[in-house]
Amino acid sequence: MKAAWYAQNGEAQDVMQLGELPTPTPQAGEVLVRLLTSGVNPSDVKSRRARPLTDALVVPHSDGAGVIEAVGAGVSPGRVGERVWVWNGQWQRSMGTCAQYIALPEAQAVALPEGTDFAAGACMGIPGLTAVQAVILAERLAGDLRGQTVLVTGASSAVGHYITQMVSLAGGRVIGTVGSQAKAAHARAAGLQEAIFYKTESVPERVKALTQGRGAEVIIDMDFSTTARWAAEGALAPHGQVVCYGSNALDVAMPFRPWLFQSMGVKFFLVYDLTPADRQGAVARLSAMLSQQQLQHSIGARFTLDQIALAHQTVEAGQIVGNVVVDL
């Protein structure tokens, strides 16, 4: 099979290789997926640059979509020919989705509705599941979001774009941080009601102005290193909740007193490591939204396999609005 891989850490143009690798064989409980698309996420490029290799080579990317071509023992033969999207393709394993085939446990290949194309399917594993789990946790902590104000940090990002839509579908009022007018327009098309330009505005002051001084009931957050301070300065209402899936700094100084005296809470989660029950719930809810065609999908750039280095560089540059997909 054709594939892209790296055998050492480094810059994409220096370490990414193209060539032929053996096509995997599905083992018991597994399916073999002929991949048509592979999604490139920030975590993929960070891993290529810095995560130590534990195998001779790594075929990157966790997300992708395609068609089941064969099944292992114990898997219904009726799944052959099924359109699917995959999750955790390269989580704690070396063979990801940047190849024409992947073999993985059948639960990690989820039915892709006919109304959703393979490019969108390649965005479900990390962006889609992160978004839906964040919303599920927000509802678990803060109750029904209908009528509540939710601050989405990075509202135009790949994950934030889906979160904005999902909170809007749940009846919440979405305000969000963005970095430009173009990104604001992108987020507004997904349901954003008020854009906050974090580069030029005080986010806590703008949130307070938009909420009659109270703050947002919920913050769904991609950068706790910044949000920890914003929440303490009034962006989060007393007894409000933060649901966080990322941070630009690994060591975060948290202003404890305002968090304590306003009884604010935070829940962190890693999309790769959901409990089986949470995974099942998130997949089911995302599948329902896809089946009902309730979501907009934003593909910012598409590349061929021989452009893999450019695809990684595009994600690293951070200028593209929408997801980056490689066609296989």
Buried (B, 14 or more C-beta within 10 A) or exposed (E): BBBBBBEEBEBBEEBBEBEEBEBBEBEEBBBBBBBBBBBBBBBBBEBBBEEEBEEEBBBBBBBBBBBBBBBBEEBEEEBBEBBBBBBBBBBEBBBBBBBBBBBBBBBBBBBBBEEBBBBBBBBBBBBBBBBBBBBBBBBEBBEEBEEBBBBBBBBBBBBBBBBBBBBBBBEBBBBBBBBBEEBBBBBBBBBBBBBBBBEEBBBBEBBBEBBEEBBBBBBBBBBBBBBBBBBBBBBBBEEBBBBBBBBEEEEBEBEEEBBEEBEBEBBEBEBBEBEEEBBEBBBEBBBEBBBEEEBBBBBBBBBEBEBBBBBBBBBBEEEBBBBBBBBB
